[in-house]
Amino acid sequence: MKKLICTFLFIISWFALCTAQSTNDSAPIFTDWGESVHGVHLAVTLSNNVVVVGSRVPVFIKMENLSTNDVYMGESTPEKDFSIILTSGSGKIYRLTPIAIVFSHTFRAKLDPGENRNWIITVELDKYFAPPGLVATHANIEPGEYMLKATRKFILARDAHDLNSNLIKLQIK
């Protein structure tokens, strides 16, 4: 009985600790959006546009449905649902998330008219997914100026559509 009470107190303490963590009152501000596709658009922003080689970078993503239609998305994990891509000034492309395998989504999610959703994907700049994009190459992305974007698919009236975010500058030092 004593062991059961201790376990119960541990679980309550753990839950209280988790719920007491900061939710970061300074929510990311999205000032630019990718091109709208049937009234749906996607935006990305970063908390810091200058980062160190090999660091981890949180990418903040927001998707809005400004249409009058329900749209659907396959949902599993953000790292599988979105493609995060860096492009250098010379055109070299680094894919920071693995390619989604067809039918790998866990469930279907709906985005109602007027609704928006937010995600945070932490990408690592010490690896990237070279074509075909299934296995990570463990090497630092070279210092330089890059443009970052996010992409994902959504479904409207049984048709799949590609959605691209705005481009955002990222400098790796």
N, C-alpha and C positions, 0 to 999 in steps of 0.2 A: 504494500500500500504506500509506503514511504517513497519507493522508487517511482510509482505512478504519479504521486503528487509532485515530486521533483521534476519529472518529465513534463508534466502539465505546466509548472511554473517556468520551466525553460522555454517551452513553446510560446507562452504568453509574453515572456521577456523578449524573445526573438521577434515576435510579431510587433511589439511596441517599438523596438529599435528600428525595424524596417519601415514602419509607418511614420516614424519621427524624422526620417531623413529629409533633407531639403529637396524641394521640387524645383528649385532654381526659379525664384520669383521673376527674374529677368528673362522672360520667354524670348526666344529668337524672333527677330523682326524680318519678315519677308518683304523685300522692296521690289523685287523683279520676278517675273514669271516667264515660263516657257510659253510657246505658242499654244493657244487654246485649240483643242480638238473636240468638236461637238459640244462646246461649253464646259469642258473639263480641262483644268490646267494644273501644272506642277511647278513647284519652286524649291530651290535649295539655298541654304546659307551656311556660313561657317562662323564659329565664335572667334576664330583667328585665321587670317589669310596668309600669315607668314609662319612657317613651321620648320622644324629641324628634320634633317634626313633621318629616316627610320622611325619617326614618331607615329603615334596613333592620333587620328583626327576624327572628331565627331562631325558627321554631316547631318544637318537638320533638314528634313524634307516635309513639305506640306502639299497636299492634293486637295483641290476644291472642285466641287460639282456645281457650276453655275447654270447648268441646263435645267430643263423641266422634266428630265428623264432620270430613272434609276440607272446607275452604272454598276457593274460588277467587276471584282478583281479576284484573282486567285491569291490566297493568303497562306503563307507558311511561316517563314522568318523574313524580316526585311532584307537580310543579306541575299536571300534567294529571290525575292520578289522584285528587287530593284537592281539595275546595273549602275554602278558608279564608275565613271570613266574620267581619266586624266588625259589631256592632250597637250603635248609640248608645242612650243613655237615652231619647231621643225616638222610637226605633224605626227610625231611618234605617239602611239596610243598605249596607255596602261589601263587595263581593266582591273579595278580594285575589289570586285566581288565576283564570285564564280558564276558561270553561265547556269541559268536555271534549266534543270532537266525537265523535259516535257512531262506533264502530269505529276510533278513533284509537289504541287501545292496541297496543303492539308485540307483547306476548306474554301468556300466561296464567300466573299464579303460583299455587302452592298453599300454603296455610297448614295444616299438619298439626294434629291434636288436641294441645293442650298447647303449641303453638309460638307465639312472638310475633315481631314484626318492628318495627323502628324506622326512622323517617325524619326528616330535617331539611329543612324548606322555609324558605328565606329570602324573606320578603315585603317589599315596598317600600311605605312609607307615603306616597310621592309619586305613586302611581297606583292606580287601581282599575278594575274592569271593570263598567261600567254595563250594564243589560239591552240587548241579549241576551247580553252577556258575552264577546264575541269580540275586541273591540278595547279596548285600555286607554285610559282617560281620564287624561291626565297632569296631575294637580292634587293638591296636598297634602290629606290627610285632616285635617279641622279638629281643633284641640285639644279634648280632652274625655275623658270616661269611656266605655269601651266594653266589651262582652263579646265574646270571640273564641271561635270553635268551628271544628272541622274535620269534614268529612263525606266519606264515600266509599261506593262500592257494593261488594258482594261477592256471590258466587253460592254457594248451598247447594242441592243436589239440583235443579239446573236452574232455580231461582227466584232472581231478583235481589232483594237487600235493601239498604236504605239504613241506613248506620251513622253515628250522630252521636256526637261526642266530648262530654266535659264542657265546661262554659262556664268561661272563665278571664278575670279582669279585666285590662284593659289601659288605662293612662292615657297619653294623648298630650299632651305639654306644648309 
